[in-house]
Amino acid sequence: LGLCLKLHWICSRLRPARLAGAMAASDIEQHSGLLVSSGSDDEMHHAAEAAPSNRRLGSLLAAVGATAGVAVMAWAGSTGGTGTQGSHIVMDSSAFVGLTAATADDGPNWGCGLVGALPGISQDGVASPETQRLIDGIKGSSTYNKASYWNWNLAPQTDDGVEEHLTKDFIFMPEMWGAGVVEAKYVRTANQPNFLDSNGKVCPATMAEIFLGMNEPDIYGSCMGNMFGECTAPCDDAAVAANDCPAASLASTMRAHANRRGECNCWQYSHATGVGFWPYKGCSSAQPLPNLWDDAGCVDTVMTAWKQTAQIAQSKGFKYVTTPLVAENMAYAKSFVEKACAECHDISCGCPQYVAFHFYAYDCQPISTGGYEALQERLDAVKALMEQYPFIKGAIVNEVGMLNCAGEKDNPICTPDSGKYPAKNDPNHQCPKNSELPRGLPDFVEHIMDMVINAKTSDGRGVVKGFSWFNENMAGGTYNLQLFDSAGKLNEVGESYIKGCSKWAAAQKLQVINA
Protein backbone atom coordinates (compact mmCIF):
# COMPACT_ATOMS: atom_id res chain seq x y z
CA LEU A 1 0.00 0.00 0.00
CA GLY A 2 1.12 3.52 -0.69
CA LEU A 3 1.81 6.12 1.98
CA CYS A 4 -1.36 8.05 1.25
CA LEU A 5 -3.57 5.01 1.72
CA LYS A 6 -1.84 4.03 4.95
CA LEU A 7 -2.20 7.52 6.37
CA HIS A 8 -5.86 7.48 5.48
CA TRP A 9 -6.25 4.30 7.51
CA ILE A 10 -4.50 5.94 10.46
CA CYS A 11 -6.81 8.91 10.47
CA SER A 12 -9.88 6.74 10.18
CA ARG A 13 -8.91 4.03 12.65
CA LEU A 14 -6.66 5.25 15.47
CA ARG A 15 -7.85 5.95 18.99
CA PRO A 16 -6.41 6.59 22.44
CA ALA A 17 -4.96 4.79 25.40
CA ARG A 18 -5.80 1.39 26.84
CA LEU A 19 -9.35 1.08 25.55
CA ALA A 20 -10.02 -1.43 22.83
CA GLY A 21 -13.20 -0.22 21.12
CA ALA A 22 -13.57 1.71 17.90
CA MET A 23 -14.35 5.41 18.09
CA ALA A 24 -16.73 7.34 15.93
CA ALA A 25 -15.04 9.36 13.21
CA SER A 26 -15.38 12.60 15.14
CA ASP A 27 -13.60 11.06 18.12
CA ILE A 28 -10.33 10.91 16.19
CA GLU A 29 -10.04 14.68 16.45
CA GLN A 30 -7.51 14.71 19.23
CA HIS A 31 -5.66 11.44 19.20
CA SER A 32 -2.15 10.57 18.34
CA GLY A 33 0.06 13.48 17.85
CA LEU A 34 2.29 12.36 15.09
CA LEU A 35 1.02 14.24 12.02
CA VAL A 36 -0.58 17.63 11.76
CA SER A 37 -4.27 17.69 11.09
CA SER A 38 -6.26 20.68 10.01
CA GLY A 39 -9.32 19.86 12.06
CA SER A 40 -12.58 18.30 10.90
CA ASP A 41 -12.73 14.69 9.78
CA ASP A 42 -12.71 15.67 6.12
CA GLU A 43 -9.82 18.01 6.74
CA MET A 44 -7.96 15.30 8.64
CA HIS A 45 -8.35 12.86 5.76
CA HIS A 46 -7.17 15.55 3.39
CA ALA A 47 -4.18 16.27 5.61
CA ALA A 48 -3.37 12.57 5.71
CA GLU A 49 -2.93 12.60 1.97
CA ALA A 50 -0.55 15.55 2.12
CA ALA A 51 3.06 15.58 3.26
CA PRO A 52 3.07 14.79 6.98
CA SER A 53 4.14 17.45 9.44
CA ASN A 54 3.62 17.03 13.09
CA ARG A 55 1.31 14.79 17.05
CA ARG A 56 -3.00 11.36 20.56
CA LEU A 57 -5.30 14.37 21.48
CA GLY A 58 -5.43 17.56 19.47
CA SER A 59 -3.77 17.74 16.09
CA LEU A 60 -2.01 14.91 14.26
CA LEU A 61 1.64 14.84 15.30
CA ALA A 62 4.78 14.41 13.55
CA ALA A 63 6.20 10.99 13.86
CA VAL A 64 6.14 10.08 10.26
CA GLY A 65 9.03 9.10 8.10
CA ALA A 66 9.43 9.27 4.38
CA THR A 67 8.31 5.76 3.53
CA ALA A 68 5.20 3.73 4.17
CA GLY A 69 6.52 1.60 7.02
CA VAL A 70 7.59 4.10 9.64
CA ALA A 71 5.73 7.05 8.20
CA VAL A 72 2.31 5.84 9.03
CA MET A 73 3.17 5.39 12.65
CA ALA A 74 3.07 8.95 13.94
CA TRP A 75 0.04 11.03 14.53
CA ALA A 76 -1.85 13.15 17.02
CA GLY A 77 -5.33 14.54 16.97
CA SER A 78 -7.68 17.07 18.48
CA THR A 79 -11.21 16.60 19.71
CA GLY A 80 -14.06 18.00 17.73
CA GLY A 81 -16.61 20.63 18.48
CA THR A 82 -16.34 23.99 20.11
CA GLY A 83 -17.10 25.07 23.63
CA THR A 84 -20.20 27.04 24.44
CA GLN A 85 -20.27 29.97 26.78
CA GLY A 86 -21.80 29.68 30.22
CA SER A 87 -21.34 30.66 33.82
CA HIS A 88 -17.99 30.06 35.45
CA ILE A 89 -17.63 27.15 37.83
CA VAL A 90 -17.77 28.04 41.51
CA MET A 91 -15.89 26.01 44.10
CA ASP A 92 -18.16 24.52 46.72
CA SER A 93 -16.85 25.81 50.04
CA SER A 94 -19.39 24.05 52.27
CA ALA A 95 -17.00 21.18 52.94
CA PHE A 96 -14.05 23.52 53.34
CA VAL A 97 -15.13 25.85 56.11
CA GLY A 98 -12.16 27.84 57.39
CA LEU A 99 -10.18 27.64 54.14
CA THR A 100 -7.18 29.91 54.64
CA ALA A 101 -5.02 31.79 52.19
CA ALA A 102 -2.21 29.35 52.86
CA THR A 103 -4.31 26.32 51.97
CA ALA A 104 -5.84 28.11 48.97
CA ASP A 105 -2.31 28.61 47.58
CA ASP A 106 -1.96 24.85 47.64
CA GLY A 107 -4.24 24.75 44.59
CA PRO A 108 -7.51 22.92 44.05
CA ASN A 109 -8.06 19.22 44.63
CA TRP A 110 -9.95 17.43 41.86
CA GLY A 111 -10.57 14.49 44.17
CA CYS A 112 -11.98 11.19 42.99
CA GLY A 113 -12.81 10.60 39.37
CA LEU A 114 -13.32 8.02 36.67
CA VAL A 115 -12.22 6.92 33.25
CA GLY A 116 -14.56 4.64 31.30
CA ALA A 117 -18.22 4.97 30.29
CA LEU A 118 -20.77 5.14 33.11
CA PRO A 119 -24.14 3.40 32.94
CA GLY A 120 -27.40 5.11 33.75
CA ILE A 121 -26.75 8.66 32.49
CA SER A 122 -28.87 10.15 29.71
CA GLN A 123 -27.64 12.57 27.05
CA ASP A 124 -29.26 15.46 28.90
CA GLY A 125 -27.36 14.57 32.08
CA VAL A 126 -29.97 12.77 34.18
CA ALA A 127 -28.49 9.92 36.22
CA SER A 128 -30.20 6.81 37.49
CA PRO A 129 -30.51 6.62 41.30
CA GLU A 130 -27.71 4.05 41.51
CA THR A 131 -25.32 6.05 39.34
CA GLN A 132 -26.19 9.23 41.24
CA ARG A 133 -25.33 7.40 44.46
CA LEU A 134 -21.82 6.78 43.12
CA ILE A 135 -21.46 10.41 42.02
CA ASP A 136 -22.66 11.73 45.37
CA GLY A 137 -20.36 9.32 47.16
CA ILE A 138 -17.15 10.47 45.44
CA LYS A 139 -17.65 14.14 44.54
CA GLY A 140 -17.14 15.43 48.09
CA SER A 141 -13.42 14.66 47.76
CA SER A 142 -13.14 17.52 45.25
CA THR A 143 -12.68 21.21 46.00
CA TYR A 144 -15.38 21.79 43.40
CA ASN A 145 -17.80 19.25 44.89
CA LYS A 146 -17.80 17.51 41.50
CA ALA A 147 -16.48 14.17 40.30
CA SER A 148 -13.76 14.33 37.66
CA TYR A 149 -13.77 12.46 34.34
CA TRP A 150 -11.26 12.08 31.51
CA ASN A 151 -10.91 9.89 28.43
CA TRP A 152 -7.57 10.59 26.66
CA ASN A 153 -9.37 13.18 24.57
CA LEU A 154 -10.46 16.81 24.58
CA ALA A 155 -14.15 16.08 25.26
CA PRO A 156 -16.54 13.19 25.95
CA GLN A 157 -16.83 10.95 22.90
CA THR A 158 -18.26 7.71 21.55
CA ASP A 159 -16.15 4.76 22.61
CA ASP A 160 -16.75 1.25 21.30
CA GLY A 161 -20.18 2.39 20.10
CA VAL A 162 -21.14 3.81 23.52
CA GLU A 163 -21.58 7.55 23.99
CA GLU A 164 -19.99 8.98 27.13
CA HIS A 165 -22.62 10.95 29.05
CA LEU A 166 -21.95 13.09 32.12
CA THR A 167 -24.09 15.12 34.51
CA LYS A 168 -23.67 18.62 35.92
CA ASP A 169 -21.89 16.98 38.86
CA PHE A 170 -18.81 16.27 36.72
CA ILE A 171 -15.70 18.18 35.72
CA PHE A 172 -14.15 16.98 32.46
CA MET A 173 -10.33 17.03 32.33
CA PRO A 174 -9.06 17.25 28.71
CA GLU A 175 -5.81 15.70 27.53
CA MET A 176 -3.47 16.18 24.57
CA TRP A 177 -2.64 12.52 23.97
CA GLY A 178 0.24 13.01 21.58
CA ALA A 179 3.37 15.11 21.57
CA GLY A 180 2.44 17.67 18.91
CA VAL A 181 0.57 20.96 19.06
CA VAL A 182 -3.10 20.76 19.95
CA GLU A 183 -5.47 22.26 17.41
CA ALA A 184 -6.93 25.38 19.01
CA LYS A 185 -10.42 25.11 17.56
CA TYR A 186 -10.98 21.80 19.34
CA VAL A 187 -9.98 23.07 22.79
CA ARG A 188 -13.11 24.04 24.69
CA THR A 189 -13.25 27.02 27.01
CA ALA A 190 -12.14 26.22 30.55
CA ASN A 191 -14.49 26.53 33.53
CA GLN A 192 -17.57 26.45 31.28
CA PRO A 193 -20.55 24.08 31.59
CA ASN A 194 -22.68 22.89 28.70
CA PHE A 195 -19.84 22.57 26.20
CA LEU A 196 -20.18 20.47 23.05
CA ASP A 197 -18.86 16.91 23.20
CA SER A 198 -17.05 15.18 20.34
CA ASN A 199 -20.40 14.28 18.77
CA GLY A 200 -21.50 17.93 18.73
CA LYS A 201 -23.99 17.40 21.55
CA VAL A 202 -24.29 19.52 24.69
CA CYS A 203 -22.56 18.01 27.73
CA PRO A 204 -23.88 19.34 31.08
CA ALA A 205 -20.51 18.82 32.80
CA THR A 206 -18.04 21.66 33.34
CA MET A 207 -14.77 21.85 31.45
CA ALA A 208 -11.89 21.80 33.93
CA GLU A 209 -9.22 24.48 34.29
CA ILE A 210 -6.45 21.87 34.13
CA PHE A 211 -5.07 20.50 30.85
CA LEU A 212 -3.38 17.08 30.84
CA GLY A 213 -0.15 16.24 29.03
CA MET A 214 0.73 13.47 26.56
CA ASN A 215 0.03 9.84 27.33
CA GLU A 216 2.79 7.49 28.55
CA PRO A 217 5.77 8.77 26.55
CA ASP A 218 8.14 7.15 29.06
CA ILE A 219 7.52 3.58 27.84
CA TYR A 220 7.31 1.92 24.44
CA GLY A 221 3.97 0.42 25.39
CA SER A 222 2.15 -2.10 23.27
CA CYS A 223 -0.23 -2.40 20.40
CA MET A 224 -3.73 -3.07 21.66
CA GLY A 225 -5.96 -6.00 20.74
CA ASN A 226 -4.86 -9.53 19.91
CA MET A 227 -1.12 -8.77 20.07
CA PHE A 228 -1.21 -6.89 23.37
CA GLY A 229 2.00 -7.38 25.31
CA GLU A 230 3.83 -8.89 22.33
CA CYS A 231 3.85 -6.14 19.72
CA THR A 232 5.95 -3.35 21.21
CA ALA A 233 7.00 -1.46 18.08
CA PRO A 234 5.61 -0.41 14.71
CA CYS A 235 6.97 -2.20 11.65
CA ASP A 236 10.01 -0.59 10.08
CA ASP A 237 10.39 -0.11 6.35
CA ALA A 238 12.30 -3.39 5.94
CA ALA A 239 9.50 -5.37 7.58
CA VAL A 240 6.88 -3.74 5.36
CA ALA A 241 8.95 -4.38 2.22
CA ALA A 242 9.46 -8.02 3.22
CA ASN A 243 5.74 -8.49 3.93
CA ASP A 244 6.73 -9.27 7.52
CA CYS A 245 4.32 -6.88 9.22
CA PRO A 246 1.38 -8.77 10.78
CA ALA A 247 -1.67 -6.63 11.53
CA ALA A 248 -2.96 -6.41 15.09
CA SER A 249 -6.73 -6.31 15.55
CA LEU A 250 -8.92 -4.83 18.24
CA ALA A 251 -11.92 -6.84 17.09
CA SER A 252 -10.40 -10.32 16.84
CA THR A 253 -10.47 -12.66 19.84
CA MET A 254 -7.92 -14.99 18.25
CA ARG A 255 -4.42 -14.50 19.65
CA ALA A 256 -1.99 -13.30 16.97
CA HIS A 257 1.74 -12.68 17.02
CA ALA A 258 4.13 -9.90 16.18
CA ASN A 259 7.15 -10.54 13.97
CA ARG A 260 10.37 -11.78 15.53
CA ARG A 261 11.41 -8.21 16.40
CA GLY A 262 8.17 -7.54 18.26
CA GLU A 263 6.81 -5.34 15.45
CA CYS A 264 3.33 -5.19 13.96
CA ASN A 265 0.94 -3.12 11.89
CA CYS A 266 -0.73 -1.18 14.70
CA TRP A 267 -2.17 1.60 12.58
CA GLN A 268 -4.73 -0.17 10.43
CA TYR A 269 -7.01 -2.12 12.77
CA SER A 270 -5.64 -1.21 16.20
CA HIS A 271 -3.87 1.49 18.21
CA ALA A 272 -1.09 1.78 20.77
CA THR A 273 -1.33 2.26 24.52
CA GLY A 274 0.69 5.43 24.48
CA VAL A 275 2.64 7.92 22.41
CA GLY A 276 5.96 6.30 23.33
CA PHE A 277 5.16 3.52 20.85
CA TRP A 278 5.44 5.80 17.81
CA PRO A 279 8.15 7.70 15.96
CA TYR A 280 8.17 11.49 16.16
CA LYS A 281 9.24 13.92 13.48
CA GLY A 282 12.32 15.85 14.51
CA CYS A 283 13.74 12.99 16.57
CA SER A 284 16.43 10.60 15.43
CA SER A 285 15.27 7.16 16.61
CA ALA A 286 12.27 5.06 15.62
CA GLN A 287 10.76 5.24 19.11
CA PRO A 288 12.36 8.36 20.55
CA LEU A 289 10.10 9.50 23.36
CA PRO A 290 11.00 6.94 26.08
CA ASN A 291 14.62 8.09 25.73
CA LEU A 292 13.73 11.71 25.03
CA TRP A 293 16.32 13.24 27.36
CA ASP A 294 19.20 11.58 25.46
CA ASP A 295 18.43 13.54 22.27
CA ALA A 296 18.78 17.31 22.64
CA GLY A 297 17.24 18.00 19.27
CA CYS A 298 14.25 15.84 20.09
CA VAL A 299 13.87 17.60 23.44
CA ASP A 300 13.74 20.97 21.71
CA THR A 301 11.15 19.76 19.21
CA VAL A 302 8.90 18.20 21.82
CA MET A 303 9.15 21.05 24.32
CA THR A 304 8.51 23.70 21.67
CA ALA A 305 5.32 21.90 20.67
CA TRP A 306 4.26 21.52 24.31
CA LYS A 307 4.79 25.21 25.02
CA GLN A 308 2.55 26.07 22.07
CA THR A 309 -0.12 23.67 23.33
CA ALA A 310 0.03 25.22 26.81
CA GLN A 311 -0.32 28.70 25.37
CA ILE A 312 -3.36 27.62 23.36
CA ALA A 313 -4.86 26.14 26.53
CA GLN A 314 -4.13 29.37 28.42
CA SER A 315 -5.87 31.37 25.70
CA LYS A 316 -8.96 29.23 26.32
CA GLY A 317 -8.93 30.03 30.04
CA PHE A 318 -6.99 27.06 31.40
CA LYS A 319 -4.94 27.84 34.49
CA TYR A 320 -2.93 24.65 35.02
CA VAL A 321 -1.12 22.03 32.95
CA THR A 322 0.38 18.70 34.00
CA THR A 323 3.48 16.76 33.14
CA PRO A 324 3.07 13.96 30.64
CA LEU A 325 1.01 11.12 32.09
CA VAL A 326 3.94 8.83 32.83
CA ALA A 327 3.42 5.09 33.10
CA GLU A 328 6.14 4.49 35.69
CA ASN A 329 9.24 6.63 35.22
CA MET A 330 9.03 9.46 37.73
CA ALA A 331 12.52 10.70 36.75
CA TYR A 332 11.02 11.37 33.31
CA ALA A 333 8.40 13.64 34.89
CA LYS A 334 11.08 15.46 36.92
CA SER A 335 13.16 16.09 33.80
CA PHE A 336 10.10 17.43 32.05
CA VAL A 337 9.39 19.82 34.91
CA GLU A 338 12.96 21.08 35.01
CA LYS A 339 13.03 21.70 31.25
CA ALA A 340 9.53 23.18 30.92
CA CYS A 341 9.86 25.43 33.97
CA ALA A 342 13.21 26.99 33.14
CA GLU A 343 11.53 30.21 31.94
CA CYS A 344 8.55 30.54 34.27
CA HIS A 345 6.49 28.63 36.83
CA ASP A 346 3.04 28.71 35.26
CA ILE A 347 1.08 27.70 32.18
CA SER A 348 2.35 30.60 30.06
CA CYS A 349 5.58 28.75 29.25
CA GLY A 350 4.18 25.23 29.63
CA CYS A 351 5.39 24.75 33.19
CA PRO A 352 3.38 21.98 34.88
CA GLN A 353 1.96 22.65 38.32
CA TYR A 354 0.88 19.02 38.68
CA VAL A 355 2.75 15.75 38.16
CA ALA A 356 0.59 13.14 36.43
CA PHE A 357 1.18 9.40 36.51
CA HIS A 358 -0.59 6.07 36.13
CA PHE A 359 -0.53 3.16 38.56
CA TYR A 360 -1.42 -0.52 38.18
CA ALA A 361 -0.70 -3.43 40.46
CA TYR A 362 -0.35 -6.97 39.08
CA ASP A 363 -1.97 -10.37 39.28
CA CYS A 364 -4.20 -9.59 42.30
CA GLN A 365 -1.03 -9.64 44.44
CA PRO A 366 -0.18 -6.02 45.25
CA ILE A 367 2.19 -6.99 48.07
CA SER A 368 4.34 -9.78 46.65
CA THR A 369 4.55 -8.26 43.16
CA GLY A 370 5.54 -4.86 44.54
CA GLY A 371 2.40 -2.94 43.67
CA TYR A 372 1.91 -1.04 46.90
CA GLU A 373 5.66 -0.42 47.07
CA ALA A 374 5.65 1.04 43.54
CA LEU A 375 2.77 3.38 44.35
CA GLN A 376 4.51 4.60 47.49
CA GLU A 377 7.69 5.26 45.52
CA ARG A 378 5.75 7.39 43.03
CA LEU A 379 3.97 9.30 45.76
CA ASP A 380 7.31 9.93 47.47
CA ALA A 381 8.77 11.15 44.17
CA VAL A 382 6.01 13.73 43.81
CA LYS A 383 6.41 14.71 47.46
CA ALA A 384 10.09 15.36 46.82
CA LEU A 385 9.28 17.49 43.78
CA MET A 386 6.73 19.51 45.77
CA GLU A 387 9.32 20.19 48.44
CA GLN A 388 12.04 21.05 45.93
CA TYR A 389 9.82 23.19 43.68
CA PRO A 390 7.05 25.05 45.58
CA PHE A 391 5.12 25.70 42.36
CA ILE A 392 4.37 21.95 42.09
CA LYS A 393 0.98 21.53 43.77
CA GLY A 394 0.64 17.76 43.72
CA ALA A 395 -0.08 14.57 41.78
CA ILE A 396 -2.84 13.65 39.36
CA VAL A 397 -3.06 9.85 39.42
CA ASN A 398 -5.52 9.30 36.63
CA GLU A 399 -5.31 5.63 35.68
CA VAL A 400 -5.50 3.24 38.61
CA GLY A 401 -6.30 -0.44 38.47
CA MET A 402 -5.06 -4.04 38.41
CA LEU A 403 -3.31 -5.72 35.46
CA ASN A 404 -4.14 -9.30 34.56
CA CYS A 405 -0.63 -10.66 34.25
CA ALA A 406 2.50 -11.69 36.11
CA GLY A 407 4.00 -8.84 38.08
CA GLU A 408 6.75 -6.55 36.90
CA LYS A 409 6.45 -3.27 38.77
CA ASP A 410 8.71 -1.44 36.32
CA ASN A 411 6.98 -2.81 33.20
CA PRO A 412 3.34 -1.70 32.91
CA ILE A 413 2.83 -3.72 29.71
CA CYS A 414 2.36 -7.47 29.99
CA THR A 415 0.71 -10.51 28.44
CA PRO A 416 -2.87 -11.04 29.73
CA ASP A 417 -3.68 -14.17 31.77
CA SER A 418 0.02 -14.87 32.36
CA GLY A 419 -0.08 -14.66 36.16
CA LYS A 420 -1.15 -16.80 39.09
CA TYR A 421 -4.74 -15.50 38.98
CA PRO A 422 -5.74 -15.21 35.30
CA ALA A 423 -8.96 -13.27 34.74
CA LYS A 424 -10.22 -15.98 32.39
CA ASN A 425 -10.59 -18.31 35.40
CA ASP A 426 -12.97 -16.01 37.28
CA PRO A 427 -16.63 -15.88 36.17
CA ASN A 428 -16.63 -12.08 36.46
CA HIS A 429 -13.02 -11.70 35.29
CA GLN A 430 -12.13 -10.07 38.60
CA CYS A 431 -9.56 -10.76 41.29
CA PRO A 432 -10.38 -13.82 43.35
CA LYS A 433 -10.15 -13.64 47.11
CA ASN A 434 -6.63 -14.51 48.21
CA SER A 435 -4.23 -14.04 51.10
CA GLU A 436 -3.20 -10.55 49.93
CA LEU A 437 -6.75 -9.45 49.06
CA PRO A 438 -9.15 -11.38 51.33
CA ARG A 439 -12.16 -9.62 49.75
CA GLY A 440 -10.63 -9.28 46.29
CA LEU A 441 -10.53 -5.88 44.56
CA PRO A 442 -12.46 -4.03 47.30
CA ASP A 443 -9.47 -4.50 49.60
CA PHE A 444 -7.15 -3.15 46.93
CA VAL A 445 -9.30 -0.04 46.40
CA GLU A 446 -9.53 0.76 50.09
CA HIS A 447 -5.82 0.21 50.70
CA ILE A 448 -4.65 2.52 47.91
CA MET A 449 -7.17 5.19 48.96
CA ASP A 450 -5.60 5.09 52.43
CA MET A 451 -2.21 5.57 50.79
CA VAL A 452 -3.58 8.59 48.92
CA ILE A 453 -4.95 10.12 52.11
CA ASN A 454 -1.73 9.54 54.05
CA ALA A 455 0.61 11.00 51.41
CA LYS A 456 1.77 14.36 52.81
CA THR A 457 4.69 16.71 52.38
CA SER A 458 6.82 17.55 55.41
CA ASP A 459 4.75 20.73 55.91
CA GLY A 460 1.46 18.84 55.77
CA ARG A 461 0.27 19.43 52.21
CA GLY A 462 -1.61 16.63 50.52
CA VAL A 463 0.39 15.03 47.72
CA VAL A 464 -2.48 13.66 45.63
CA LYS A 465 -4.80 16.21 44.01
CA GLY A 466 -6.67 13.92 41.64
CA PHE A 467 -7.37 10.18 41.43
CA SER A 468 -9.22 8.31 38.66
CA TRP A 469 -10.27 4.67 38.89
CA PHE A 470 -10.01 2.71 35.62
CA ASN A 471 -13.68 1.77 35.26
CA GLU A 472 -13.21 -0.71 32.42
CA ASN A 473 -13.69 -4.42 31.75
CA MET A 474 -10.48 -6.22 30.69
CA ALA A 475 -9.26 -3.26 28.63
CA GLY A 476 -5.55 -2.93 27.97
CA GLY A 477 -4.61 -6.04 29.91
CA THR A 478 -6.66 -5.31 33.04
CA TYR A 479 -9.12 -7.39 35.01
CA ASN A 480 -12.78 -6.38 35.04
CA LEU A 481 -12.47 -3.18 37.07
CA GLN A 482 -15.99 -1.86 36.52
CA LEU A 483 -17.82 -0.38 39.49
CA PHE A 484 -21.25 -1.59 38.34
CA ASP A 485 -22.63 -5.02 37.57
CA SER A 486 -24.36 -5.86 34.29
CA ALA A 487 -27.69 -4.65 35.70
CA GLY A 488 -26.31 -1.20 36.51
CA LYS A 489 -26.10 -1.81 40.24
CA LEU A 490 -23.02 -0.78 42.20
CA ASN A 491 -20.86 -3.81 42.98
CA GLU A 492 -18.50 -4.31 45.92
CA VAL A 493 -15.69 -2.48 44.14
CA GLY A 494 -17.97 0.50 43.59
CA GLU A 495 -19.01 0.51 47.24
CA SER A 496 -15.36 0.44 48.31
CA TYR A 497 -14.58 3.34 45.99
CA ILE A 498 -17.35 5.38 47.60
CA LYS A 499 -15.99 4.45 51.01
CA GLY A 500 -12.44 5.47 50.15
CA CYS A 501 -13.43 8.73 48.45
CA SER A 502 -15.72 9.70 51.34
CA LYS A 503 -12.87 9.03 53.75
CA TRP A 504 -10.61 11.26 51.65
CA ALA A 505 -13.24 14.03 51.69
CA ALA A 506 -13.48 13.84 55.48
CA ALA A 507 -9.70 13.96 55.84
CA GLN A 508 -9.47 17.07 53.66
CA LYS A 509 -12.21 18.81 55.61
CA LEU A 510 -10.48 18.04 58.88
CA GLN A 511 -7.16 19.32 57.55
CA VAL A 512 -8.75 22.62 56.46
CA ILE A 513 -10.53 23.09 59.78
CA ASN A 514 -7.27 22.48 61.64
CA ALA A 515 -5.24 24.80 59.37
Buried (B, 14 or more C-beta within 10 A) or exposed (E): EEBEEBBBBBBBBBBBBBBBBBBBBBBBBBBBBBBBBBBBBEEBBBBBBEEBBBBBBBBBBBBBBEBBBBBBBBBBBBBBBEBBEBEEBEBBEEBBEEBEEEBBEBBBBBBBBBBBBBBBBEEEBBBBEBBBBBBBBBBBBBBBBBBBBBBBBBBBBBBEEEBBBBBBBBBBBBBBBBBBBBBBBBBBBBBBBBBBBBBEBBBBBBBBBBBBBBBBBBBBBBBBBBBBBBBBBBBBBEBBEEEBBBBBBBEBEEEBEBBEBBBBBBBBBBBBBBBBBBBBBBBEBBBBBBBBBEBEEBBEBBBEBBBBBBBBBBEBBBBBBBBBBBBBBBEBBBBBBEBBBEEEBBBEBBBBBBBBBBBBBBBBBBEEBBBBEBBBEBBEBBBBBBEEBEBBBBBBBBBBBBBBBBBBBEBBBBBBBBBBBBBEEBEBBBBBBBEBBEBBBBBBBBBBBBBBBEBBBEEEBBBBBBBBBBBBBBBBBBBBBBBBBEEEBBBBBBBBBBBBBBBBBBBBBEBBEEB
